Amino acid sequence: MENFEKQEPEEQLTLQGAGEILGVTKEEGEASVDYVMRLVEKSVNIVKESGIDEHNHEEKAKTDEEKTAWRVLEYISRSE
C-alpha cells in the first residue's frame, strides 16, 4: 500500500496502518478505492468531532486517532 509522505522516514504511515489506528479494516474482496473512501469518511468524522480546525492542528490534536485523521486528510488534499 502507498506510504504517506512525511519528512522523517520513521514517521511514514501506510493506508493499512492508518486504518488500524482509525479502526477501519479492508474487507476481503473490497476494492481499494472503497477502502480509501471509508478511511477518508472516518477521518472527516474524527476531525469534525474533535472541533480542531486546520490552524495549528498539529499541536492541538491530542490522540493518535486525531493526528492520523489529519494526516489522512492532508495526504488526500495534496493528491488532488
N, C-alpha and C positions, 0 to 999 in steps of 0.2 A: 504494500500500500504506500501511497505517496507520503513523504515527510513534510511536516510543517516546518518552514524555514525559520530559524532563529539565529542570532549571532553566535551563540555558543553551541557547538555540536552536541554536547551532552544534554542540551535542552530541547533537541528535536523531538517532535511528537508525531506519531503516526495516526492515521484515521482510526485504526483499531484501538490504539492507546487512548485517544480522546474519547472514543465510545465507551471504553472500560471505565474511565473516570466519570463520565456523564451518565452511565447506566444504560447505554444504547448498544445492543449487540446486533451483529449482522446475522440475519436468519439464513438458514441453509436454502440455497437456490434464489435468494433475494438479489436483485440487480444492484450493483454498486451505487448507481445513481439514486435508487430508492433509499439505500442505507445512508448516503450522504445527506439526502433531504431530511431524513428523520433526525440525523445528528445536528443539522442546522436548526431545525424546528425546536429541538430540545435546548440548544444553545440560546436561541432567541427567548424562549420562555424563562430560562435561568437569568438572563440579563434583565429582562423586564421585571421579574420578581425581586431581584436584588436592588433595583432602583438606582443602580450606578450608571451614570452616563459615560460617554466616551472620553470626557475630560478627566485625566488622572486616574483612569480605571485601573491602571497597573498598580497604583498604590492603594486604591480603595478596595479592590477585590480581595477578600479575605480567605475564602475557601478554595480548595483545588478545583471544585466544580465551577465557581465563578471565573477563576483565572483561565481554565480550559475553555469555557464557553466564549470568553472574549478572544482567545487565540483562534478558535474555530472561525468566529465571525470576521476577525481581521484577515485571516488567510483567504476566506471566501471573497471578501471585498477587494483584495489585491488581485484576485484571479479573474475579475470581470474584464 
